[in-house]
Amino acid sequence: MAFFGIAPCGGHVHQCAHLLRAGVSVGTNRSLHVTSRFAAKEYYDVVVVGGGAGGISMSARMKRKVGAGKVAIIEPSETHYYQPMWTLVGGGAKKLASSARPTASVIPSGVKWIKSEVKSFDPDKNSIRIGDDKEIGYQYLIIALGIKLQFEKVKGLPEAFNYPKIGSNYSVKTVEKTWKALQDFKKGNAIFTFPNTPVKCAGAPQKIMYLSDAYLRKNGRRSDANFFFNTSLGVIFGVKKYADALLEITKERDITVNYKHNLIEVRPEKQEAVFENLDKPGETKVFQYEMLHVTPPMGPQDVLVNSPVSDAGGWVDVDKETLQHKKYPNVFGIGDCTNLPTSKTAAAIAAQTAVLARTISLVMKNQKSSAKYDGYTSCPLVTGYNKVILAEFDYNQQPLETFPIDQGKERWSMYRMKADMMPFLYWNLLLTGYWGGPAPFRKIMHLGMK
């Protein structure tokens, strides 16, 4: 593989000589891949697009790999959020402020922060365009743009959030409204939705439901509530072991699960939510609500739709084992913005960072990557204010559990890990590029076990 981003022969003899010694072709057929360093206004060995969990972590790892001043991260937001905490914020167990830190404080020292949005990708020229029509060149590109919330795909949203009794744990603007709606609940239907799109943290739509159930029971109001989980899916959870456990919980707590129910409209003046029956096109059903938690439709970021780095659906098109782009070998993707066939969670990103760091290291040495991502992800299914089922699984939707216990059971210890240990790991180890998931610990925990 060529050393991308190096200028062709003609005025840069020493660089061409280096390439020739390495056995790399510098013919004209490579010209599109080698001009950007000198054409672009700015150039970096590694450019990371997106300042979420994957972007910050990979920028830290790459800075250690190539050195200070050679890595840039492009991120417009001035605040970084630990979003997995929003389940507990919506349930009143944590404060929103505890999930936030200034972006400047989490960007690694020695990494250039470019506070802008990406406008377009040009991987044939190893460049991207940002605000003010500025061009950034790169040798290696890591795309970590996350996923886009699409409230507007539901009629009546996001305007309905200006009314009471409706919230969503998926947005910083609406998560505290969930807690307010729960506190104000009097009598009627409590409805929790799951959209007909990919989502980040597919367990979160249920987590707030179980917390709401626990809160109303504690305050003596559960008997006045009818709980509905209206999901567009045909199952309550994708992994059978955990689905069986969750179905038992919904049965015990008198929660009605309506499958293939997709939210299409909210009428806040009447406190009505309209659902389409995905099994019977054209058939709709109206639910009156006293509390409504909306999980919005989600999709790829606008800049990725119809982009050369994306597949037909708008997701970054990467190899599911190496995270290397299928067409452009110096482009990589991580996290929610990719077409990796696994759940979109922070735990998945952690495991991906370890694999991707190894992949890029080998690519930099002109070697084929031997690192393989197995699809590991984790979803701590909060089922109460002191209970969690820790779901861990792989690409095949098979449990891939860290602890030598039955993780399909509700446990206080797993709640404490979710509420206390995981935020510590996130801020201090994942974002600094030192946490690549629990795989090494899993091997230790299961020594001597089949």
ABEGO torsion letter per residue (X at the ends): XBBBGBBBBGGBAAAAAAAAAAGBBABAAAAAAAAAAAABABBBABBBBEABAAAAAAAAAAAAAAEBGABBBBBABABBBBAAAAAAAAAGABBAAAABBBAAAABBBGBBBBBBBBABBBAAAGBBBBBGGBBBBBABBBBBAEBBBBAAABBGOAAAAABBGBBBAABAAAAAAAAAAAAABABEBBBBBBBBBBBBGAAAAAAAAAAAAAAAAAAGAAAABBBBBBBABABABABAAAAAAAAAAAAAAGBBBBBGBBBABBBAAAGBBBBBBAABBGBBBBBBBABBBBBBBBBBBAAABGBAABBAAGBBBBBAAAGBBAABAABBBBEAABABBBBBBAAAAAAAAAAAAAAAAAAAAGBBBABBBAGBBBBBBBAEAABBBBBBBBAAGBBBBABABBAABBBAAAAAAAAAAAAAAAAAAAAAGABAEAAAAAAAAABGBX
